[in-house]
Amino acid sequence: MNELSITKRTLSDGSIRYQYRFECASIGGKRKWISKSGFKTKKAAREAGQVAMAEYYHTGKKRPQQSTMSFADFLIHWLEHDCKVDLKPATVKNYEKRIRLYIIPKLGRYLLNTIQADDLQGLLTEMYNQGFSRNTLSVIKGIFTKSFGYAVKQKYILHSPAANLKIPKKQMPEIPTRCAPHVYIPSEKIHQIFERFPEGTPTHIPLMFGYKCGLRLGEAFGVCWEDIDFEKKTLYVQHQVQWKEDHTKTKSQKKRMNGIPETGNGYWYLSNPKYDSFRTIELDEQLLQLLSRELQRQKKAEAYYAEYYTHYYEAVNHAITTDPSGTPLHLVCVRESGMYIHPRTMHHTSAIIHHKMNYPDFDFHSLR
């Protein structure tokens, strides 16, 4: 049933045409064939017949052309034409890093359509044995699944070799993780940190959000007053702030976007929490009183500075901007003049904790 035959036919006008034919599955016990004629040369009929047979044995799907694209070039193409369209810049940057460091060095030189499931599983297993974290392995597996799904959709390949990849369910004791664990901050160290950065300093409230509520860095600096319900004593985590590079902006445009020209080529913007982890958190009395005092201070400062007070808005692209054409934004983390306190402020705080307070293991995530 898998032989292709080519036959020559002479038409009534004396011209020669060729036909291909091959047997397909029988129906009701009767033999069936797929054929097509009208080809001017035997070669053309054979090539068309081979394509038709390939389509038949792949349930009607067209056979993709043999591609000379390397896996490395394909991944770069995928990042540019698929990931950057739908994903957050931070996610794309994370994918780019994992692809550059782990995937391309091992598999990048091979042709896209020669990559097999055991090649992908082999890399995951090798990385596991080297002690990579489960999070890293999950990201790599996700890159394989999504990129090959795109390759199938674009008809570069017929089937995805990443359909049934597996990562270990738990890290074996004899294989230490490569990533440094976040430290547990003892109560005496927490007390010293808040003594060094007391109420009224720029990072006091973000530190409290991390310590009391378990917020991530971007979430802590993205809290708005509308997210806080003083009556119900809750905080609703519905966004985080992230940085988007934009080297096309002028100095005046950058200032208009975030009010902070020194933040560099880009702007801060609001996005969903990491992993879309929207959640409601109960606030204790200490944090509620702190936030209440901060809200009153901001109201007094706004009245005092009047037209010189900095107001923020959310643009259509979710950028934090001083352009009043956007939606009013009432951020909790602002200075006396209303100027936004952005996450990079924590770099200075961490440097002091690391070097002047002699606690190099501290990072914001440890507050969680």
C-alpha positions in Angstrom: 0.0 0.0 0.0 3.0 2.3 0.1 4.3 2.0 -3.5 4.0 5.0 -5.9 3.5 4.2 -9.5 4.0 6.5 -12.5 2.3 5.8 -15.8 2.4 7.4 -19.2 -0.7 8.3 -21.0 -1.1 9.5 -24.6 -3.9 12.0 -25.1 -6.1 12.2 -28.2 -4.0 15.1 -29.6 -0.9 12.9 -29.4 0.6 14.8 -26.4 2.1 12.8 -23.5 1.0 13.2 -19.9 2.0 11.3 -16.8 -0.1 10.1 -13.8 0.9 9.1 -10.3 -1.1 6.5 -8.3 -0.7 4.8 -4.9 -3.0 2.5 -3.0 -4.7 3.8 0.2 -6.7 2.1 2.9 -9.4 -0.2 1.7 -13.1 0.7 2.5 -15.6 -2.1 3.0 -13.0 -4.6 1.8 -12.6 -2.8 -1.5 -9.2 -1.6 -2.6 -8.8 2.2 -3.1 -6.2 4.4 -4.9 -5.3 8.0 -4.9 -4.2 9.3 -8.3 -3.7 12.4 -10.3 -2.8 12.9 -14.0 -1.9 15.7 -16.4 1.8 16.1 -15.6 4.1 17.0 -18.5 7.1 15.1 -17.3 7.6 11.9 -15.3 9.7 13.7 -12.8 6.9 16.2 -12.1 4.4 13.4 -11.6 6.8 11.6 -9.2 7.5 14.7 -7.1 3.8 15.5 -6.9 3.0 11.9 -6.0 5.6 11.9 -3.2 4.1 15.0 -1.7 0.6 13.5 -1.9 1.7 10.3 -0.2 3.4 12.3 2.6 0.1 14.3 3.1 -1.9 11.1 3.1 0.3 9.4 5.7 0.0 12.5 7.9 -3.8 12.6 7.8 -4.1 15.3 5.2 -1.6 17.8 6.6 0.8 19.4 4.2 4.3 18.2 4.5 6.6 21.1 5.4 9.5 22.0 3.2 12.8 20.8 4.5 14.2 23.7 6.4 17.8 24.7 6.7 17.0 26.9 9.8 19.1 26.1 12.8 17.4 25.7 16.2 19.3 28.8 17.4 18.0 30.9 14.5 14.5 29.6 15.0 14.5 30.4 18.7 15.6 34.0 18.0 12.8 34.2 15.3 10.3 32.9 17.8 11.3 35.4 20.5 10.9 38.3 18.0 7.8 37.3 16.2 5.8 35.5 18.9 7.0 36.2 22.4 7.5 39.9 22.1 3.9 40.2 20.7 2.1 38.6 23.7 4.5 38.4 26.7 5.7 40.9 29.2 9.2 42.3 28.5 10.5 40.8 31.7 9.3 37.3 30.6 10.9 37.8 27.2 14.1 38.9 28.8 14.0 35.8 31.1 13.5 33.5 28.0 16.3 35.2 26.1 18.7 34.6 29.0 17.8 30.9 29.4 18.0 30.3 25.7 21.4 32.0 25.4 22.9 30.3 28.5 21.5 26.8 28.4 19.7 25.9 25.2 21.8 27.3 22.3 25.1 26.0 23.6 23.7 22.4 23.6 21.2 22.3 20.8 21.5 25.5 18.8 23.7 24.3 16.0 21.3 21.5 14.9 18.6 21.9 12.3 15.2 22.7 13.7 13.5 19.7 12.0 16.1 17.2 13.3 15.5 18.0 17.0 13.9 14.9 18.7 12.1 14.5 22.0 15.1 12.6 23.5 17.4 15.6 22.7 15.1 17.9 24.7 14.5 15.4 27.5 18.3 14.8 27.6 19.0 18.4 28.2 16.4 18.7 31.0 17.8 15.6 32.7 21.4 16.8 32.3 20.5 20.1 33.9 18.6 18.3 36.7 21.7 16.2 37.4 23.8 19.4 37.6 21.6 20.7 40.3 19.5 23.4 38.5 16.4 24.5 40.4 13.0 23.2 39.5 12.0 26.7 38.6 14.8 26.9 35.9 13.8 23.5 34.6 10.2 24.5 34.4 11.1 27.6 32.4 13.3 25.6 30.0 10.5 23.0 29.5 8.1 25.9 28.9 10.4 27.4 26.2 10.5 24.0 24.5 6.8 23.5 24.6 5.8 27.0 23.4 8.5 27.4 20.8 7.8 24.0 19.1 4.1 24.7 19.3 4.8 27.8 17.3 6.9 25.8 14.9 4.0 23.4 14.2 1.6 26.3 13.8 3.9 28.0 11.3 4.3 24.6 9.5 8.0 24.5 10.0 7.5 20.9 11.4 4.6 18.5 11.5 4.7 17.4 15.1 6.1 18.9 18.3 8.9 16.8 20.0 8.2 18.6 23.2 4.7 17.2 23.8 5.6 14.8 26.6 8.6 16.2 28.3 9.0 15.6 32.0 11.0 17.2 34.9 11.7 15.6 38.2 8.9 16.1 40.8 11.3 16.8 43.5 15.0 17.5 43.9 17.0 14.5 45.1 18.9 15.0 48.4 22.3 14.2 46.8 21.9 16.9 44.2 22.2 20.3 45.8 20.4 23.2 44.0 22.5 25.6 42.1 20.5 28.7 43.2 21.3 30.2 46.6 18.3 29.8 48.9 16.7 32.9 50.4 17.8 33.4 54.0 15.4 33.5 57.0 15.8 36.9 58.6 15.9 36.6 62.4 13.8 39.0 64.5 16.8 40.9 65.8 18.0 41.6 62.3 14.5 42.7 61.3 14.4 45.1 64.3 17.8 46.5 63.2 16.7 47.0 59.6 13.6 48.9 60.6 15.6 51.0 63.1 17.9 52.0 60.2 15.0 52.7 57.9 12.3 54.0 60.1 8.9 55.5 59.2 9.3 58.5 56.9 12.3 57.0 55.0 11.6 56.1 51.3 11.8 52.3 51.7 10.1 51.9 55.1 6.7 51.1 53.7 7.9 48.8 50.9 9.9 46.9 53.5 6.8 46.6 55.7 4.8 45.3 52.7 7.5 42.7 52.2 7.7 41.7 55.8 4.1 42.0 56.9 2.3 40.9 53.7 4.8 38.8 51.8 4.7 41.1 48.7 7.3 40.8 46.0 9.4 43.8 45.2 7.4 45.0 42.2 4.2 44.4 44.1 5.3 46.4 47.1 6.1 49.4 44.9 2.9 49.0 42.9 0.4 49.3 45.7 -2.2 52.1 45.3 -4.5 53.6 47.9 -7.5 52.0 46.1 -6.0 48.6 46.9 -6.3 49.2 50.6 -9.6 48.7 52.5 -9.2 50.3 55.9 -12.6 49.1 57.1 -12.1 45.4 56.1 -8.4 45.7 57.0 -7.3 44.1 53.8 -4.9 44.8 50.9 -5.8 43.5 47.4 -2.7 42.7 45.3 -3.7 43.3 41.7 -0.6 44.6 40.0 3.1 45.0 40.1 5.5 47.6 38.6 8.0 46.6 36.0 10.6 48.4 33.9 10.4 48.6 30.1 13.5 49.7 28.2 12.9 52.4 25.5 16.0 53.9 24.0 14.0 56.1 21.7 12.8 58.5 24.4 14.3 62.0 24.9 15.2 63.3 28.3 12.0 65.4 28.4 9.9 62.5 27.3 11.4 60.3 30.0 10.6 62.9 32.6 7.1 63.2 31.4 6.6 59.4 31.6 7.8 58.8 35.1 8.8 62.2 36.4 12.3 60.8 37.0 14.7 61.5 34.1 17.6 59.7 35.8 15.8 56.4 35.7 17.3 55.8 32.3 16.0 54.8 28.9 12.6 53.5 29.6 9.7 53.8 32.0 7.9 52.0 34.8 4.6 50.4 34.0 1.9 48.4 35.8 1.2 44.7 35.0 -0.5 41.8 36.6 1.3 40.2 39.6 3.8 37.4 38.8 2.0 34.2 37.9 -1.2 36.3 37.9 -1.3 35.7 41.7 -4.1 38.2 42.5 -4.9 37.8 46.2 -6.3 39.6 49.3 -4.1 39.9 52.4 -5.3 40.7 55.9 -3.5 43.7 57.4 -2.5 43.8 61.1 -3.1 46.8 63.3 0.5 48.1 63.2 0.5 48.2 59.4 -3.0 49.7 59.2 -2.0 52.6 61.5 1.2 53.2 59.6 -0.7 53.4 56.3 -3.3 55.6 57.8 -0.6 58.1 59.0 1.0 58.0 55.6 -2.3 58.7 53.8 -2.9 61.8 56.1 0.7 63.0 55.5 0.2 62.7 51.7 -3.1 64.7 51.9 -1.4 67.5 53.8 1.6 67.5 51.5 -0.7 67.7 48.4 -2.5 70.7 49.9 0.8 72.4 50.9 2.5 71.9 47.5 -0.7 72.7 45.6 0.1 72.9 41.8 3.7 71.8 42.5 2.6 68.4 43.8 3.4 65.6 41.4 0.4 63.6 40.2 0.5 60.3 38.4 -1.6 58.6 35.8 -1.8 55.2 34.1 -1.4 55.5 30.3 -3.1 53.3 27.7 0.0 51.1 27.7 -0.1 51.0 31.5 2.9 53.2 31.9 3.2 55.3 35.0 3.1 58.9 33.7 2.6 62.5 34.7 0.5 63.1 31.5 -3.0 63.9 32.8 -4.6 62.3 29.7 -4.3 59.0 31.5 -6.3 57.5 34.4 -5.5 59.0 37.8 -3.1 56.8 39.8 -2.8 57.1 43.6 0.5 55.3 44.5 1.3 54.7 48.1 5.1 54.9 47.7 5.7 58.6 47.0 7.9 61.3 48.4 6.7 64.4 50.2 6.4 66.2 46.9 4.4 63.3 45.4 7.4 62.1 43.4 7.2 58.3 42.8 9.5 56.1 44.8 10.5 53.3 42.3 11.9 49.8 43.0 15.5 50.8 42.2 15.5 52.8 45.5 15.8 49.4 47.2 19.3 49.0 45.7 20.6 51.7 48.0 18.8 50.2 51.0 20.2 46.8 50.3 23.7 48.1 49.9 23.5 49.7 53.3 22.2 46.5 54.9 24.9 44.4 53.1 27.9 46.6 53.9 27.2 49.1 56.7 25.0 46.7 58.7 27.2 43.7 57.9 24.3 41.5 56.7 25.3 40.4 53.1 22.7 37.6 53.0 19.7 40.1 52.9 17.6 40.4 49.8 14.0 41.7 49.6 12.6 38.3 48.8 13.8 37.0 52.1 11.2 39.2 53.8 8.5 36.9 52.4 
